[in-house]
Amino acid sequence: MRLRLLALVALLPLGACSSVMEAVKGPELAPVGYPAALMPREQAILPLAAPRDEPRPASANSLWRTGAREFFADQRAAKVGDILTVLIDIDDSAKTTNQTTTTHQSDMTAGIPHLLGLESSLGKILPKAFDPANALGTNTKTDQAGSGAITRSEKIALTIAAVVTTVLPNGNMVIQGVQEVRTNAEVRQLTVAGIVRPEDISSSNTVRHTQIAEARISYGGRGDISRVQKTPGGQALVEKFWPF
């Protein structure tokens, strides 16, 4: 038990440091991986340089290639290093309205008609209006009303090329792609990562973002405009840790 307490105390500065970094730099995306409820966290992954069996060449009198998904050729990504196109078309909207009203009222009256025979002597110590039958009385009432509303709308239409970084034992592929565009002193960055099935890749070697498991999509930028729009680090720290 003592060792656990010492370990917890030792980890407190690390947690505080992480909160400070998040307040200054903003939230970070979680790493890509299978959900623990579906697959074990210690999922075995094939080595990046693991060789794959290449299809055998077709015979002289055959147009069919062994292992091909199409009659003539299959240009879809299938191994580490292959490239595929991710189509991102997000058009989400959400509206949430909450309203809460609570009322609490409490009355209490207490007396001490018998207190080891000292109840008659309390009048000499306490004020003359003291009545042992009504020694204590309280009355409390609390009213609370709250309401909140959230309206959110997001629309993003982008296309990005991603690279297959890992092939999982079941054939699924981990992909990752980064795209940067610089305009004057502003850099716009688009990143995408996740897990795709070979069956979801179309014949044109594209996959939609809705078909990516554990998808991590980030669209932002850095530069003069982003720096002006960002909340200053000191103000972000005060707003995050201000207790009132």
C-alpha positions in Angstrom: 0.0 0.0 0.0 2.8 2.4 0.9 4.5 1.7 -2.5 1.3 2.5 -4.3 1.0 5.8 -2.5 4.6 6.7 -3.3 4.1 5.8 -7.0 0.9 8.0 -7.1 2.8 10.9 -5.6 5.6 10.5 -8.1 3.1 10.5 -11.0 1.3 13.7 -9.8 3.9 16.1 -11.4 3.7 14.2 -14.7 -0.1 14.6 -14.7 0.2 18.3 -13.9 2.8 18.8 -16.6 0.5 17.0 -19.2 -2.4 19.4 -18.2 -0.1 22.4 -18.6 1.1 21.3 -22.0 -2.4 20.6 -23.2 -3.6 24.0 -22.0 -0.8 25.7 -24.0 -0.5 23.6 -27.1 -4.1 22.3 -27.3 -5.4 18.7 -27.2 -3.5 15.9 -28.9 -5.0 13.1 -31.0 -5.0 9.7 -29.5 -2.9 7.0 -31.1 -4.5 4.7 -33.6 -5.3 1.2 -32.4 -8.0 -1.3 -32.1 -10.6 -0.7 -29.4 -9.9 -2.8 -26.3 -13.4 -4.3 -26.4 -12.8 -5.7 -29.9 -9.2 -6.8 -30.0 -6.5 -7.2 -27.3 -4.2 -4.2 -26.8 -1.2 -6.4 -27.4 -2.1 -6.9 -31.0 0.7 -8.6 -33.0 1.7 -6.6 -36.0 3.7 -7.9 -39.0 7.1 -6.3 -39.4 7.2 -3.4 -41.8 9.7 -5.1 -44.0 8.0 -8.5 -44.0 8.1 -9.9 -47.5 4.8 -10.8 -49.2 4.2 -13.5 -51.7 4.2 -12.0 -55.2 1.7 -13.4 -57.6 3.1 -15.9 -60.0 3.3 -14.7 -63.6 0.6 -15.8 -65.9 1.2 -18.6 -68.4 1.8 -17.7 -72.0 -1.7 -18.6 -73.0 -3.6 -17.0 -70.1 -4.7 -13.4 -69.4 -5.5 -14.0 -65.7 -2.9 -13.2 -63.1 -2.9 -15.3 -59.9 -4.0 -13.2 -56.9 -5.5 -10.4 -59.0 -8.9 -8.9 -58.0 -9.7 -7.6 -61.5 -9.4 -9.3 -64.9 -6.5 -7.2 -66.1 -4.8 -5.5 -63.1 -5.3 -4.6 -59.5 -4.0 -1.1 -58.6 -5.4 -1.0 -55.1 -3.2 -0.6 -52.1 -2.3 -4.0 -50.5 1.1 -3.9 -48.9 3.3 -1.6 -46.8 4.4 1.5 -48.8 1.4 1.5 -51.1 -0.6 4.7 -51.6 -4.3 5.2 -51.6 -6.6 8.2 -51.7 -8.8 9.1 -48.8 -12.0 11.0 -49.5 -13.0 13.2 -46.6 -16.6 14.6 -46.8 -17.8 15.6 -43.3 -21.2 17.3 -43.0 -22.2 16.9 -39.4 -24.6 19.0 -37.3 -25.8 18.5 -33.7 -28.2 20.4 -31.4 -28.6 19.6 -27.8 -30.8 21.5 -25.3 -30.8 20.7 -21.6 -32.9 22.3 -18.8 -32.8 21.4 -15.1 -34.8 22.7 -12.2 -34.4 21.5 -8.6 -36.0 22.5 -5.3 -35.0 21.3 -1.8 -36.7 22.3 1.5 -35.9 20.9 4.9 -37.2 21.7 8.4 -35.9 20.3 11.6 -36.8 20.8 15.3 -34.9 19.1 18.2 -35.3 19.3 21.9 -33.5 17.9 25.0 -36.2 17.3 27.6 -33.8 14.9 29.4 -30.1 15.4 29.6 -28.8 13.5 32.7 -30.9 15.7 34.9 -29.1 18.9 33.7 -31.9 20.2 31.5 -33.2 22.5 34.2 -29.8 23.9 34.9 -29.2 24.9 31.2 -31.4 27.9 31.7 -28.9 29.4 34.0 -26.1 29.2 31.4 -28.1 29.8 28.3 -30.4 32.8 27.7 -33.7 33.1 29.6 -35.7 32.2 26.5 -34.2 28.8 26.4 -36.8 26.0 26.1 -35.5 22.4 26.5 -38.4 21.2 24.3 -37.2 23.4 21.4 -33.5 23.5 21.9 -32.7 23.5 18.2 -34.6 24.4 15.0 -33.4 24.8 11.4 -35.2 25.7 8.2 -33.4 25.5 4.9 -34.6 25.9 1.3 -32.6 25.6 -1.9 -33.7 26.4 -5.4 -31.6 25.8 -8.5 -32.4 26.3 -12.1 -30.0 25.7 -15.1 -30.3 25.6 -18.8 -27.9 25.0 -21.6 -27.9 24.6 -25.4 -25.2 23.4 -27.9 -25.5 24.0 -31.6 -22.7 22.6 -33.8 -22.2 22.4 -37.5 -19.1 21.1 -39.3 -18.5 20.8 -43.1 -15.2 19.6 -44.6 -14.6 18.3 -48.1 -11.0 17.3 -48.7 -8.9 14.7 -50.5 -5.6 13.4 -49.2 -3.2 10.6 -50.2 -2.2 8.2 -47.4 0.5 5.5 -47.2 0.0 2.0 -45.8 2.3 1.8 -42.8 1.4 -1.6 -41.4 -0.5 -4.7 -42.5 -2.2 -6.4 -39.6 -2.4 -10.2 -39.3 -6.1 -10.3 -40.4 -5.3 -8.3 -43.6 -6.5 -4.9 -42.4 -4.1 -2.0 -43.1 -3.0 0.9 -41.0 -2.8 4.1 -43.1 -1.4 7.5 -42.4 -1.1 10.6 -44.5 0.0 14.2 -44.0 -0.7 17.1 -46.4 0.7 20.7 -46.0 -0.1 23.7 -48.1 1.7 27.0 -47.5 0.1 30.3 -48.5 2.3 33.3 -47.7 3.0 32.9 -44.0 0.3 30.4 -43.2 0.6 26.7 -43.4 -2.5 24.5 -43.5 -2.0 21.0 -42.4 -4.3 18.0 -43.0 -3.5 14.6 -41.3 -5.4 11.4 -41.5 -4.8 8.0 -39.9 -6.8 4.9 -39.2 -7.4 1.2 -40.1 -9.1 0.2 -43.4 -10.2 -3.1 -44.8 -9.0 -4.2 -48.3 -12.7 -4.8 -49.2 -13.5 -1.2 -48.6 -11.0 0.2 -51.1 -12.7 0.9 -54.4 -11.4 -0.1 -57.8 -10.1 3.4 -58.2 -7.9 3.0 -55.1 -10.0 5.3 -52.9 -11.6 4.9 -49.5 -14.2 7.2 -47.8 -13.5 8.5 -44.3 -16.6 6.8 -43.0 -15.0 3.4 -43.8 -11.9 4.1 -41.7 -11.9 2.5 -38.3 -10.2 4.4 -35.4 -10.1 7.4 -37.8 -8.0 10.3 -36.6 -8.6 13.4 -38.8 -7.0 16.7 -38.1 -7.3 19.9 -40.1 -5.6 23.0 -38.8 -2.7 25.3 -39.5 0.1 27.3 -38.1 1.4 30.8 -38.9 0.5 34.4 -38.3 -3.3 34.0 -38.6 -3.4 30.9 -36.4 -1.2 32.6 -33.8 -3.5 35.7 -33.6 -6.6 33.6 -33.3 -5.2 31.3 -30.6 -5.9 32.0 -27.0 -2.7 33.3 -25.3 -0.9 30.6 -23.2 -1.2 32.6 -19.9 -4.9 33.2 -20.4 -5.5 29.5 -21.3 -3.8 28.4 -18.1 -5.8 30.8 -15.9 -9.1 29.7 -17.5 -8.2 26.0 -17.1 -7.1 26.1 -13.5 -9.2 29.0 -12.1 -11.4 27.3 -9.5 -14.3 29.8 -9.6 
